[in-house]
Amino acid sequence: MSDRVVAVGSAVTYVDPRGQARDAVVTAVWGTPEERPAINVVFVSDDESRHDVYGRQIERATSVVHRTMQPAPGNFWFTA
């Protein structure tokens, strides 16, 4: 596990509530790096029907905790 500091614009891996890992970009950081902060992320939808003139639509997840803080098998983030 990396201890890389995350900031707005950082690339992270977000694991959704179904346990699917996705590439994501940080849009907000809540807390300090030492606390392994909660973050907001944006990622490309995996639903092929969610398409518009700009391409595949995006989805957001908010208040996502680091994997070390999440006992559930999804809805967390980490860096490589």
C-alpha positions as CSV (number, residue, x, y, z in Angstrom):
1,M,0.0,0.0,0.0
2,S,1.3,3.4,-0.9
3,D,1.4,6.3,1.5
4,R,1.2,8.8,-1.4
5,V,-0.6,12.0,-0.4
6,V,-3.8,12.7,-2.3
7,A,-5.0,16.1,-3.4
8,V,-7.6,17.4,-5.8
9,G,-6.7,16.1,-9.2
10,S,-4.9,13.0,-7.9
11,A,-5.6,9.6,-9.6
12,V,-6.7,6.9,-7.2
13,T,-8.4,3.5,-7.3
14,Y,-12.0,3.6,-6.1
15,V,-13.7,0.4,-5.2
16,D,-17.4,0.8,-5.6
17,P,-20.1,-0.8,-3.3
18,R,-20.2,-3.9,-5.6
19,G,-16.5,-4.4,-5.1
20,Q,-15.5,-3.3,-8.7
21,A,-12.2,-1.3,-8.8
22,R,-12.3,1.8,-11.0
23,D,-9.8,4.5,-12.0
24,A,-11.0,7.8,-10.4
25,V,-9.9,11.4,-9.9
26,V,-10.1,13.2,-6.6
27,T,-12.4,16.2,-6.5
28,A,-12.3,17.0,-2.8
29,V,-10.3,16.0,0.3
30,W,-11.8,15.9,3.8
31,G,-9.2,15.7,6.5
32,T,-5.4,15.6,6.7
33,P,-3.0,13.2,4.8
34,E,-1.9,11.7,8.1
35,E,-5.6,10.7,8.8
36,R,-6.0,8.9,5.4
37,P,-8.7,11.4,4.5
38,A,-12.1,10.8,3.1
39,I,-12.4,12.0,-0.5
40,N,-14.9,12.7,-3.2
41,V,-14.2,11.1,-6.6
42,V,-15.4,11.2,-10.2
43,F,-15.1,8.2,-12.6
44,V,-16.4,7.0,-15.9
45,S,-19.7,5.1,-15.8
46,D,-19.4,1.4,-16.7
47,D,-23.1,1.5,-18.0
48,E,-22.8,1.6,-21.8
49,S,-26.3,3.1,-22.0
50,R,-25.1,6.2,-20.1
51,H,-23.8,8.0,-23.2
52,D,-24.4,11.5,-24.4
53,V,-22.8,14.0,-26.9
54,Y,-19.8,14.3,-24.6
55,G,-19.1,10.6,-24.5
56,R,-19.6,8.1,-21.6
57,Q,-21.2,9.9,-18.7
58,I,-19.4,10.4,-15.4
59,E,-20.4,9.3,-11.9
60,R,-19.5,10.6,-8.5
61,A,-18.9,9.1,-5.1
62,T,-18.7,11.3,-2.0
63,S,-17.1,10.9,1.5
64,V,-15.2,7.8,0.4
65,V,-12.9,6.5,3.1
66,H,-9.4,4.9,2.7
67,R,-9.4,1.1,2.5
68,T,-7.7,0.9,5.9
69,M,-10.8,2.6,7.4
70,Q,-13.5,0.5,5.7
71,P,-14.4,-2.9,7.0
72,A,-16.8,-3.5,4.1
73,P,-15.5,-5.1,0.8
74,G,-16.4,-1.9,-1.2
75,N,-16.8,1.9,-1.2
76,F,-13.2,2.8,-0.4
77,W,-10.2,4.2,-2.1
78,F,-6.4,3.5,-2.3
79,T,-3.4,4.5,-4.3
80,A,-1.0,2.2,-6.1
